[in-house]
Amino acid sequence: MSSCDGGGHAGPRRLLGIDLGERRIGIALGDVETHSAAPLTMLSRARTTDEDARVLTRLAEEQRADGLVVGLPLNADGSEGPQATLTREWAAAVAKATGLPLRFRNEHLSSVRAEQRIGRPARGKSGGPPSAAQRDARRARIDREAAALILQDELDATAGMGEVPPPVEVRAAQRGTS
């Protein structure tokens, strides 16, 4: 199925949702036609954005994704702080390297919502605290779930439009819009 199937729509049909963190990247996969998003994987951040872009390019090809939705860490009042600037720069570089259209979606409280969705952490052996491996696995699951929530928010916001609207142009001077 090509991205132009479905009544001649030329917009993205399958999207990668991205929850960017300092150490990890949560990834989800979404379908525009079904308006559904699901957790996919968690990647460890590479040393450089170029390395992250290479991994994401391969993942997008494997999943036949033709668009990116990146969570933008806005402040509670909707303003952008330093982390949003870093996220925009990273996302712009990844979008350029992958050649995929890019959209941003407010990710405020996505990790909190993901933690609520998956519930309390499992107990460790003998009922004690979780092991380091259990904590790492839980953190990876939260990152994947947060990416799915970000992507689902985008799909819900664009439902009824027939397709995801054209991507937001990413320019250095365009800090306050998405």
C-alpha positions in Angstrom: 0.0 0.0 0.0 1.5 3.3 -1.0 1.1 6.6 0.9 -1.1 7.8 -1.9 -3.7 5.0 -1.4 -7.0 5.8 0.2 -8.8 8.2 -2.1 -5.8 10.0 -3.4 -4.5 11.4 -0.1 -0.8 12.3 -0.4 -0.2 12.9 3.3 1.5 10.5 5.7 -0.4 7.3 6.4 1.9 5.7 9.1 3.6 7.8 11.7 6.4 7.3 14.2 5.6 9.0 17.5 8.7 10.1 19.4 9.1 10.8 23.1 12.6 12.3 23.3 14.5 12.0 26.5 18.0 12.7 27.6 19.0 9.0 27.6 16.2 7.3 25.8 13.8 7.7 22.9 10.3 6.2 23.2 8.9 5.2 19.9 5.3 4.4 18.9 3.7 3.5 15.6 0.4 5.0 14.4 -1.9 4.6 11.5 -3.8 7.7 10.2 -6.6 5.7 8.7 -7.5 3.8 11.9 -6.5 6.7 14.1 -4.7 4.3 16.4 -1.2 4.4 18.0 0.6 1.7 19.8 3.9 1.5 21.7 6.7 0.1 19.5 10.2 0.3 21.1 12.6 2.2 23.2 16.0 3.3 21.8 19.0 4.4 23.8 20.2 7.8 22.7 23.3 7.7 20.6 26.2 10.0 21.1 25.1 12.3 18.2 21.9 13.3 16.6 23.3 12.0 13.3 23.5 8.5 14.8 20.0 8.8 16.2 18.8 9.8 12.8 20.4 6.8 11.1 18.7 4.4 13.6 15.3 6.2 13.1 15.7 6.2 9.3 16.1 2.4 9.4 13.2 2.0 11.8 10.9 4.2 9.7 11.8 2.1 6.6 11.2 -1.2 8.5 7.8 0.1 9.7 6.9 1.8 6.4 6.4 5.1 8.4 6.2 8.2 6.3 5.9 10.9 8.9 7.2 11.9 12.4 5.4 13.3 15.4 7.7 14.5 18.1 6.6 15.4 21.6 7.5 19.0 22.4 8.1 19.5 26.2 6.2 22.7 26.8 5.9 24.4 30.2 2.5 24.1 32.0 1.7 27.6 30.7 2.3 26.5 27.1 5.6 28.5 26.8 8.8 26.9 25.5 11.9 26.5 27.7 15.4 25.3 26.9 14.4 21.7 26.6 11.8 22.6 23.9 14.5 24.4 22.0 16.8 21.4 22.2 14.0 19.1 21.1 13.1 21.3 18.1 16.8 21.3 17.0 17.1 17.5 17.4 13.8 16.9 15.6 14.7 19.3 12.7 18.0 17.4 12.2 16.3 14.0 12.3 13.5 15.1 9.9 16.1 16.4 7.5 18.2 13.3 7.7 15.2 10.9 7.3 13.5 13.0 4.7 10.2 12.6 6.6 7.6 15.3 7.3 7.6 16.5 10.9 4.9 17.6 13.4 5.2 18.6 17.0 2.7 17.7 19.7 2.6 19.1 23.2 3.9 16.2 25.5 3.1 17.9 28.8 2.4 15.2 31.4 2.7 12.3 28.8 5.1 10.4 31.1 2.8 10.9 34.1 -0.2 9.7 32.0 1.9 6.7 30.8 2.8 5.7 34.3 -0.9 5.9 35.3 -1.8 3.7 32.3 0.7 0.9 33.1 0.1 0.9 36.9 2.3 0.3 39.8 5.7 -1.2 39.5 6.1 -4.9 40.1 7.7 -6.1 43.3 11.1 -7.5 43.3 12.0 -11.1 44.4 10.7 -12.0 47.9 8.3 -9.0 47.7 11.1 -6.4 48.1 11.8 -3.4 45.9 12.2 -4.0 42.1 15.6 -5.0 40.8 17.6 -2.6 38.6 16.6 -4.7 35.6 12.9 -4.4 36.5 13.2 -0.6 37.0 15.0 -0.3 33.6 12.3 -2.4 31.9 9.5 -0.3 33.5 11.2 3.0 32.4 11.5 1.7 28.8 7.8 0.7 28.9 6.9 4.2 30.2 8.9 5.8 27.3 7.1 3.6 24.7 3.7 4.4 26.3 4.4 8.1 26.4 5.3 8.1 22.7 2.0 6.3 22.0 0.1 8.9 24.0 1.8 11.8 22.1 1.0 10.1 18.8 -2.5 9.3 19.8 -3.1 12.9 20.8 -1.9 14.0 17.3 -4.2 11.4 15.6 -7.1 12.5 17.7 -6.5 16.1 17.0 -6.4 15.5 13.3 -9.3 13.0 13.1 -11.9 13.8 10.6 -9.4 15.7 8.4 -8.8 12.6 6.2 -5.1 12.8 6.7 -2.5 14.5 8.9 -2.2 18.1 7.9 0.9 19.3 6.1 4.0 19.2 8.3 5.0 22.1 10.4 7.9 23.8 8.7 10.9 23.8 11.0 12.9 27.0 11.0 15.2 28.4 13.7 13.1 31.6 13.9 9.9 29.6 14.4 10.3 28.8 18.1 6.8 29.7 19.3 4.6 27.8 16.9 3.8 24.2 16.1 
